[in-house]
């Protein structure tokens, strides 16, 4: 009986030590999708918007002024860099936005402002409001 418990404990320790090496579809303790919201605060329409997440370009089309679109993608890895590409007037703008990972709850909000300036905030809206109300910062 003790031998079975010892084997079970060793198996649990092995699985625990290699938990981050498991494929993402078997990581039930983590979120399985990522969400990125692009807000257009620029005063004009931005066209040909695409996001590169997990090394895959995702076309979002045109985002009208003062509106936003959300992209939901399946999480393929624990960490990914995000790049936004869009046309602002006659110019094509491509910007590195930042990483999306477990610390940000796989959520990001990207704002396109006047003159094509891009700002980003990671984390969900609930986390941001909580940080503002408690005065905590990341």
C-alpha positions in Angstrom: 0.0 0.0 0.0 2.8 2.4 0.8 4.5 1.6 -2.5 1.4 2.8 -4.4 1.3 6.1 -2.5 5.0 6.6 -3.1 4.5 6.1 -6.9 1.5 8.5 -6.8 3.5 11.2 -5.0 6.4 10.8 -7.4 4.0 11.1 -10.4 2.4 14.2 -9.0 5.8 15.8 -8.4 6.9 15.0 -11.9 3.8 16.5 -13.4 4.0 19.6 -11.2 7.7 20.2 -12.1 7.0 20.0 -15.9 3.6 21.8 -15.9 4.8 24.7 -18.1 6.1 22.2 -20.7 2.7 20.8 -21.4 0.9 21.9 -24.5 -1.5 24.8 -24.0 -4.6 22.7 -24.7 -3.8 20.6 -21.6 -3.0 23.6 -19.3 -6.5 23.7 -17.7 -5.3 26.0 -14.9 -4.6 28.8 -17.4 -6.7 30.9 -19.7 -7.0 29.3 -23.1 -7.7 32.4 -25.2 -6.3 36.0 -25.6 -8.3 39.1 -26.2 -7.1 42.3 -27.8 -9.2 45.4 -28.2 -8.2 48.1 -30.7 -9.8 51.5 -30.1 -9.8 54.2 -32.7 -9.5 57.6 -31.0 -7.9 59.4 -33.9 -10.7 61.4 -35.4 -10.5 59.6 -38.7 -11.0 56.0 -40.0 -8.1 53.7 -39.9 -8.0 51.1 -42.7 -6.3 47.7 -43.3 -5.9 47.1 -39.6 -4.1 43.8 -38.8 -2.6 42.4 -35.6 0.3 40.0 -35.5 -0.2 37.8 -32.4 1.5 34.4 -31.8 3.3 35.0 -35.2 0.1 35.0 -37.1 -1.4 38.0 -38.9 -5.0 38.6 -38.0 -6.9 41.1 -40.3 -9.4 43.3 -38.6 -10.4 45.5 -41.6 -11.4 49.1 -41.2 -12.1 50.7 -37.8 -14.3 53.7 -37.9 -13.5 56.8 -35.8 -14.5 56.7 -32.2 -15.2 52.9 -32.3 -13.4 49.8 -31.3 -13.0 46.2 -32.4 -12.0 43.1 -30.3 -10.0 40.2 -31.6 -10.2 36.9 -29.7 -7.5 34.4 -30.5 -6.6 31.0 -29.1 -3.6 31.1 -26.9 -0.8 29.1 -28.5 2.1 29.9 -26.0 2.6 31.5 -22.7 4.1 34.6 -24.1 3.7 36.5 -27.4 4.7 39.9 -28.8 2.0 42.0 -30.4 2.5 44.1 -33.5 -0.2 46.4 -35.1 -0.2 47.4 -38.7 -2.7 49.9 -40.2 -3.1 52.7 -42.8 -3.5 56.2 -41.3 -4.4 58.5 -44.2 -1.9 57.6 -47.0 0.8 56.3 -44.6 1.2 52.6 -43.5 2.1 52.5 -39.8 3.6 49.4 -38.1 4.3 49.5 -34.4 5.4 47.0 -31.8 2.8 47.2 -29.0 4.2 44.9 -26.4 4.0 41.5 -24.9 0.9 39.6 -24.0 1.3 37.0 -21.3 -0.1 35.5 -18.1 0.7 38.6 -16.1 -1.6 40.6 -18.3 -4.3 37.9 -18.1 -3.8 37.6 -21.9 -5.7 40.8 -22.4 -4.6 44.0 -24.1 -6.2 47.3 -25.1 -4.5 49.3 -28.0 -5.5 52.9 -28.7 -4.8 54.6 -32.0 -4.7 58.3 -31.3 -4.3 61.5 -33.4 -1.4 61.4 -35.9 -1.3 57.6 -35.7 0.2 57.5 -32.2 -0.3 54.0 -30.7 -0.6 53.4 -27.0 -1.3 50.1 -25.3 -2.4 48.9 -21.9 -2.2 45.3 -20.8 -4.6 43.5 -18.5 -8.3 43.4 -18.3 -10.5 46.5 -17.7 -11.4 45.2 -14.2 -7.7 45.0 -13.3 -7.0 48.5 -14.5 -10.0 49.9 -12.5 -8.8 48.0 -9.4 -5.3 49.5 -9.8 -6.7 53.0 -10.2 -8.9 52.7 -7.1 -6.3 51.1 -4.9 -3.4 53.2 -6.2 -1.3 50.1 -7.1 0.8 49.9 -10.2 2.5 47.1 -12.1 
